[in-house]
């Protein structure tokens, strides 16, 4: 038995303060029960980190661990409570599980891998044999652990964008580190208040080091950047710029077409796509038709000529950018 308990102690990665006191196998339940015992001595207060004497031991708790072959494996222990002069009596943090969790860290890491493969909580819960709430709680703890480990020393280029979800117009707004390809914060809605809330995750020095922020032309996002990182350049992507320029050209075409139609001039009738289409992708026949039209003295021609240089500009790998 001593060899078996030592085997599990090594597998669990226990430090010198803990030992495996017993391993029991329930064949009918298909379960392995591993009892752990603290060896005594001084302990660390979970609140302030001070070294303390042991006041007593909390009632036994159980944690779900990774399966041993086809057998469900559980750890159980009575956790020491630190007698801290500053914080009072506090239950110490065990090395194999997070605070308030009934699952070991290794099991939670496995569960997160299952979540990533499944893409949703319901399917992951089914595969893990757990209820929805347990899996959701593990996911939330994993996010919190990631946030605690996250380093935000170098933030030069950020992005703000919204994402719709569910049915209807339900949105979340995201703050993204473009250099590190990571999401920094997510808030509900796409209002100016929501955009301002994104910036609370950054300290004043971090905001001051930002060189540029990419976003669409939604005023709420632009206002939040100007309020929270006034020194940063505001960068708009080519997609949104091209969209606005094309809408402007088509507006001029519609107005001019109405005026020409009153004079029985139908030159612009049915030409909408000619003005919006990329000339590089036109067939030869369509290009000949368009070239004849764009060289005429038309307001639409002038509007297209103003739009085209911005649309054809190539600004790096991400395409043209407009900076305020």
GIFEN-V824315 format. One record per pair of residues at least 12 apart in sequence whose C-alpha atoms are under 8 Angstrom apart, sorted by the first residue. I is the first residue (numbers start at 1). J is the second residue. D is the distance in Angstrom with one decimal. If there is no record, write none. Layout:
BEGIN
i=I j=J d=D
i=I j=J d=D
END
This chain:
BEGIN
i=4 j=23 d=7.6
i=5 j=20 d=5.3
i=5 j=21 d=6.8
i=5 j=22 d=6.5
i=5 j=23 d=6.6
i=6 j=20 d=7.0
i=8 j=20 d=7.1
i=12 j=96 d=7.6
i=14 j=95 d=7.4
i=14 j=96 d=7.8
i=17 j=38 d=5.9
i=17 j=39 d=5.4
i=17 j=40 d=7.1
i=18 j=36 d=6.8
i=18 j=37 d=5.7
i=18 j=38 d=4.6
i=18 j=39 d=5.7
i=19 j=36 d=5.8
i=19 j=37 d=5.5
i=19 j=38 d=6.6
i=19 j=39 d=7.1
i=20 j=34 d=7.0
i=20 j=35 d=5.9
i=20 j=36 d=4.6
i=20 j=37 d=6.3
i=21 j=34 d=7.8
i=21 j=35 d=5.6
i=21 j=36 d=5.5
i=21 j=37 d=6.1
i=22 j=34 d=5.9
i=22 j=35 d=5.1
i=22 j=36 d=7.3
i=23 j=35 d=6.4
i=30 j=70 d=7.4
i=30 j=71 d=4.9
i=30 j=72 d=6.3
i=31 j=71 d=4.9
i=31 j=72 d=4.6
i=31 j=73 d=5.7
i=31 j=74 d=7.6
i=32 j=68 d=7.3
i=32 j=71 d=6.3
i=32 j=72 d=6.1
i=32 j=73 d=4.6
i=32 j=74 d=6.3
i=33 j=73 d=6.0
i=33 j=74 d=5.1
i=33 j=75 d=6.1
i=33 j=76 d=7.4
i=34 j=73 d=7.5
i=34 j=74 d=6.1
i=34 j=75 d=4.8
i=34 j=76 d=6.3
i=35 j=75 d=5.9
i=35 j=76 d=5.0
i=35 j=77 d=6.0
i=36 j=75 d=7.0
i=36 j=76 d=6.0
i=36 j=77 d=5.0
i=36 j=78 d=7.9
i=37 j=77 d=6.1
i=37 j=78 d=7.1
i=38 j=78 d=7.9
i=38 j=79 d=7.3
i=38 j=80 d=7.3
i=40 j=54 d=7.6
i=41 j=53 d=7.1
i=41 j=54 d=7.3
i=42 j=54 d=6.5
i=43 j=82 d=6.2
i=43 j=92 d=7.4
i=44 j=82 d=6.8
i=44 j=92 d=6.7
i=45 j=82 d=5.7
i=45 j=83 d=7.8
i=45 j=84 d=6.3
i=45 j=87 d=7.9
i=45 j=90 d=6.7
i=45 j=91 d=7.9
i=45 j=92 d=6.2
i=46 j=90 d=6.9
i=46 j=91 d=7.3
i=46 j=92 d=5.5
i=46 j=93 d=6.1
i=47 j=87 d=7.0
i=47 j=90 d=7.8
i=48 j=87 d=7.4
i=50 j=84 d=7.3
i=51 j=84 d=7.9
i=52 j=82 d=5.8
i=52 j=83 d=5.8
i=52 j=84 d=5.6
i=53 j=82 d=6.0
i=53 j=83 d=5.5
i=53 j=84 d=7.5
i=54 j=80 d=6.3
i=54 j=81 d=5.7
i=54 j=82 d=4.8
i=54 j=83 d=5.6
i=55 j=80 d=7.4
i=55 j=81 d=5.6
i=55 j=82 d=5.6
i=55 j=83 d=4.9
i=55 j=89 d=6.9
i=56 j=80 d=5.9
i=56 j=81 d=5.5
i=56 j=82 d=7.7
i=57 j=78 d=5.8
i=57 j=79 d=5.4
i=57 j=80 d=4.2
i=57 j=81 d=5.5
i=58 j=78 d=5.5
i=58 j=79 d=5.3
i=58 j=80 d=6.2
i=58 j=81 d=6.6
i=58 j=91 d=7.1
i=59 j=78 d=5.5
i=59 j=79 d=7.4
i=60 j=76 d=6.5
i=60 j=77 d=5.2
i=60 j=78 d=4.2
i=60 j=79 d=7.2
i=61 j=76 d=5.5
i=61 j=77 d=5.6
i=61 j=78 d=6.3
i=61 j=79 d=7.9
i=62 j=74 d=6.5
i=62 j=75 d=5.5
i=62 j=76 d=4.3
i=62 j=77 d=6.8
i=62 j=102 d=6.6
i=63 j=75 d=5.1
i=63 j=76 d=6.4
i=63 j=97 d=7.8
i=63 j=101 d=7.7
i=63 j=102 d=4.6
i=63 j=103 d=4.7
i=63 j=104 d=6.0
i=64 j=102 d=6.4
i=64 j=103 d=4.6
i=64 j=104 d=6.1
i=64 j=107 d=7.2
i=65 j=103 d=6.3
i=65 j=104 d=5.4
i=65 j=106 d=7.1
i=65 j=107 d=5.4
i=66 j=106 d=6.9
i=66 j=107 d=5.2
i=79 j=91 d=6.7
i=79 j=92 d=6.9
i=79 j=94 d=7.4
i=80 j=92 d=6.2
i=108 j=138 d=6.3
i=108 j=142 d=7.9
i=111 j=124 d=7.6
i=111 j=128 d=7.3
i=111 j=135 d=7.5
i=111 j=138 d=7.7
i=112 j=138 d=7.7
i=112 j=139 d=6.7
i=112 j=142 d=7.7
i=121 j=135 d=6.5
i=121 j=136 d=6.6
i=152 j=206 d=7.7
i=153 j=206 d=7.3
i=154 j=206 d=7.7
i=154 j=209 d=8.0
i=155 j=177 d=6.9
i=155 j=179 d=7.8
i=155 j=206 d=6.8
i=155 j=209 d=6.8
i=155 j=210 d=5.9
i=156 j=179 d=7.6
i=156 j=209 d=6.3
i=156 j=210 d=4.4
i=156 j=211 d=5.2
i=156 j=212 d=6.8
i=157 j=177 d=6.4
i=157 j=178 d=5.7
i=157 j=179 d=6.4
i=157 j=210 d=6.1
i=157 j=211 d=6.0
i=157 j=212 d=5.1
i=157 j=213 d=5.8
i=157 j=214 d=7.7
i=158 j=175 d=7.0
i=158 j=176 d=5.5
i=158 j=177 d=4.7
i=158 j=178 d=5.3
i=158 j=179 d=7.7
i=158 j=210 d=7.5
i=158 j=212 d=6.6
i=158 j=213 d=4.7
i=158 j=214 d=6.3
i=159 j=174 d=7.9
i=159 j=175 d=5.8
i=159 j=176 d=4.9
i=159 j=177 d=6.5
i=159 j=178 d=6.3
i=159 j=213 d=5.2
i=159 j=214 d=4.6
i=159 j=215 d=5.8
i=160 j=173 d=7.1
i=160 j=174 d=5.6
i=160 j=175 d=4.9
i=160 j=176 d=6.4
i=160 j=213 d=7.2
i=160 j=214 d=6.4
i=160 j=215 d=5.1
i=160 j=216 d=7.9
i=160 j=221 d=7.0
i=161 j=173 d=5.8
i=161 j=174 d=5.5
i=161 j=175 d=7.0
i=161 j=215 d=6.1
i=161 j=216 d=7.1
i=162 j=174 d=6.0
i=162 j=190 d=6.4
i=170 j=189 d=7.0
i=171 j=188 d=6.3
i=171 j=189 d=4.9
i=171 j=190 d=6.1
i=172 j=186 d=6.6
i=172 j=187 d=5.5
i=172 j=188 d=4.3
i=172 j=189 d=5.0
i=172 j=190 d=6.2
i=173 j=186 d=5.7
i=173 j=187 d=5.4
i=173 j=188 d=6.2
i=173 j=189 d=6.3
i=173 j=190 d=5.5
i=173 j=194 d=7.1
i=173 j=195 d=6.9
i=173 j=198 d=8.0
i=174 j=186 d=4.6
i=174 j=187 d=6.7
i=174 j=198 d=7.3
i=175 j=198 d=6.3
i=175 j=199 d=8.0
i=184 j=201 d=7.6
i=185 j=198 d=5.9
i=185 j=201 d=6.9
i=186 j=198 d=6.8
i=190 j=220 d=7.7
i=191 j=220 d=6.0
i=192 j=219 d=8.0
i=192 j=220 d=4.3
i=192 j=221 d=6.4
i=192 j=223 d=7.3
i=192 j=224 d=6.5
i=195 j=220 d=6.9
i=195 j=221 d=6.0
i=195 j=224 d=5.9
i=196 j=224 d=5.4
i=196 j=228 d=7.6
i=199 j=228 d=7.0
i=207 j=228 d=7.0
i=207 j=229 d=5.7
i=208 j=229 d=6.4
i=208 j=231 d=7.2
i=210 j=229 d=7.1
i=210 j=231 d=7.7
i=210 j=232 d=5.9
i=211 j=231 d=7.1
i=211 j=232 d=4.7
i=211 j=233 d=6.3
i=212 j=232 d=4.6
i=212 j=233 d=4.4
i=212 j=234 d=5.9
i=212 j=235 d=6.8
i=213 j=225 d=7.5
i=213 j=232 d=6.5
i=213 j=233 d=6.2
i=213 j=234 d=5.2
i=213 j=235 d=5.9
i=214 j=234 d=6.0
i=214 j=235 d=4.5
i=214 j=236 d=5.8
i=214 j=237 d=7.2
i=215 j=234 d=7.3
i=215 j=235 d=6.3
i=215 j=236 d=5.5
i=215 j=237 d=7.2
i=216 j=236 d=5.6
i=216 j=237 d=6.9
i=216 j=240 d=6.5
i=217 j=236 d=6.9
i=217 j=240 d=7.4
i=222 j=234 d=7.4
i=233 j=323 d=6.4
i=233 j=324 d=6.5
i=234 j=323 d=5.4
i=234 j=324 d=5.4
i=235 j=321 d=6.2
i=235 j=322 d=5.6
i=235 j=323 d=4.5
i=235 j=324 d=6.7
i=236 j=321 d=5.6
i=236 j=322 d=5.1
i=236 j=323 d=6.3
i=237 j=318 d=7.9
i=237 j=319 d=7.3
i=237 j=320 d=6.5
i=237 j=321 d=5.0
i=237 j=322 d=6.7
i=238 j=311 d=7.5
i=238 j=319 d=6.1
i=238 j=320 d=4.8
i=238 j=321 d=5.5
i=238 j=322 d=7.4
i=241 j=311 d=8.0
i=241 j=322 d=7.5
i=242 j=310 d=7.7
i=242 j=311 d=5.9
i=245 j=307 d=5.9
i=246 j=276 d=6.2
i=246 j=307 d=7.5
i=248 j=303 d=7.8
i=249 j=275 d=7.5
i=249 j=300 d=6.5
i=249 j=303 d=5.6
i=249 j=304 d=6.0
i=249 j=307 d=7.6
i=250 j=272 d=6.9
i=250 j=275 d=7.6
i=250 j=276 d=7.8
i=250 j=300 d=8.0
i=252 j=299 d=7.0
i=252 j=300 d=5.7
i=252 j=303 d=7.2
i=253 j=268 d=7.2
i=253 j=272 d=7.6
i=253 j=299 d=7.7
i=253 j=300 d=5.2
i=256 j=299 d=7.1
i=256 j=300 d=7.2
i=257 j=269 d=6.7
i=267 j=293 d=7.9
i=274 j=286 d=7.8
i=274 j=290 d=6.3
i=275 j=290 d=7.9
i=275 j=304 d=6.9
END
